[in-house]
């Protein structure tokens, strides 16, 4: 079972700086119009609010913030100035050699192929460059491109890339600490539907129940 939690336990992650990607807010977006179970309101309750209530030092790159819709931005705005900080590239690119090299290495990776000013992968590249430069953890949610590229790039070797399985584990722990098991079935369904890819890549258990049991030593 490949997981960044083998390096740093979940309870330690909560108090360390971490970047959130836009994909965190977009799980279920293709089903929202046809199935209320995947509505933003439901996703917000199930796992988004537990993230913002659990992590104490959250960063969101301005390039990601600009991508958010009104509902997602409203959540971020609620926590700005508390445990959320919006960050920018500033004048680093072209002036700071280290940052410029990191950015270019990420942008030119074969899985990324990003050109500055393009929209595709913009938030991911700027966020990853910021995370690498400042040595921060990064939640990439369902983005396999980020997860795979990070494993191959030397610039990201010290960055923990946290995938959607950890988002759901965090939600489970959040509700378990409140002795609330009313969301267990829904969280299991999200794990089955949206973690299939990362289950294959990381050799994770097939069900959320098995995953939680296997993760006990990492909590």
N, C-alpha and C positions, 0 to 999 in steps of 0.2 A: 504494500500500500504506500504509494508515493504521495506525501503531503507535506507542505511547509510547516505543519504543526509539529512535525518531528524535530524541527529546529527550534521552534518557539511555541509554547503552549498557548491555547486560546486565551486564557485569563491574562497572560502577559501581553498578548497582542492588543487587548483593549486599551491599554495605557500608552501605546507607542504611536508615533505619527503614522498616518496611513492615507493614501490617496484613493478616492472613490472614482470609478469610471462611470460614464453615462449608461452603460449596459445594465448596471444595477437596477435602474429604474424601468428597464424596457422588457424584462422577462414577461412573457405572456402577451406581448403587444399584438401579435397576429391573431390571437383568439379573443381579444377583448370585446370586439363588436358582436360576437356570436355566443359567448359563454361568460356569464356573470362571475364565474369562479376565477376568471383571469382578469377581472376588472382592475384598474389601477387602485381603486379603493381597497379591494381585497388584498392585493399584493402589498400595499402599504401597511395594512394591519398584520399580515402574515410575517413578513421578513424585513421590510424597509425600516419601519419604526424601531424594531429591535436593534438594527444596525446603528441607527443614530442615537439610541438610548444606551447602547453598550460601549461604543468607542468614544474615547474622551478627547482625541486629538485628530480630527478629520480634516483633510485638505481636498479641495476640488479645484482643478485647474480652470482658469477662466475660459479656455477653449472648450472645455466640457460643459461648463455652466451655460455658455451661449447655446449649446445644443439642446438643452433641456426644454421640455414643454412646460406649460404653465403649472400643471399639477406637481411635477417633480421639482420645479424651481421654488414652488411655495413651501415644500418641505425643507429644502436647503435653506431658504430664507428664514425659516422658523428657528433654525439652529445656528445661523450666522452670528458671530460674536459670542457664542456660548462654547460649543465644541467644534464648530466648523469655520474654516478659513478659506477664502477664495484666493488663489495664488496666480501669478502671471510669470511669463518668461522674463519680462523686464528687458534689459539691454544685454543679456548674456550672449545671445547668438551673434557670432562674428566678432565679439569683443573678448569673451572668455574662451580661451583655447580648449579647456577641458570640456566645458558644456557644449561647445560647437562640435567637437569630435564625437561626443556621446550622441548628440542629436543626429548627426550625419550617419553614424554607424547604425542607429536604429532605423532611420528613414530609408537607408539603402539596403537593408536586409531583404532577402529574396521573398520573404513572406509579407513584407510591408510595402516596399516600393512607393514611398511617399515623397511627393515634391512639395516644398513649402508653398503655402497659399492654396493648395488643393483642399477639398473638403473631406474626401474619403480618408479614413484613418487619422484625421487631424488631431482629434482629442486624445486618441491613444498614444500617438507619437509624442506630443507635447507633454502628456502626463508621464509617460515612461522616462522621457529625458529628465524631467523635473525630479522624479523619484530616484533615478540613478545618480543624478548630480548631488541630491541632498540625502541619499542613502535612506530612503523611506520604503515602507511596504506598500503594496498596490493591490486593490481589489479589481479584478478584471471580469468578474462575473462569468458570462458565457462565452467570452471571446477566446477561441482556440488559437487564433493568430498570435495574440499577445503571449499566451501561455507557452506556445511552442517557440516563438522567437526569443523569448527571455531565457529559455534553456540553452540556446545556442550562442547568445551574445555575451562576450566577456564583460561588457559594460554593465550587464544586469546580473552578474553572478552573485552579488550580495543582496539582491532585492528579492523579497518573498512575494511571489505572485499568488494571490489568494483567489480561488475559483468558487463557483456557485455552491459547491458542496459545503464549503465553510460558511457561506452566508446562511444556508439552511441549518447547519449545526449550531450556529450562533443563535438563530431564532428558536431552535429547540431548547437550548440551554436557558435562553431568556425566559421562555414560558415555564420551563420546569422549575426554575428558581421561584416562580410565582405560584407554583402548584396548580398550573393551568394546563390541562392536556386537551383542551377543546380544539386545538389547531393541529394535532398530531396527524390526523388523516390527510388534511390538506397539504401539510409539509411533506408527507410521504409521496403524495401524488406529484408534487413539484420536483422532488428528487428523481422520481422515475422518468418524468417527462423531460426535464431540462439538464439532467446530469449524465445522460447516456454517453455523451462524447467524452467528458472528463473521466467517467468511470473506466472507459477503454484506455485512455491515455495514461491514467495514474494507477490503474489496477485496483480501483475502489470496489467495495462490496456492492452487490446489486440492489439492495434495498436500504432505505434510510435507517431502519431498525438495526440492521447488521453494521451499517456505517457508524452509527452512534456507539454501538458496543465496541467496535474496533477502535474508536476514537477516545475511549475513556482515559487512556494513559496520556492523552494530549490535552486534556481539559485543565 
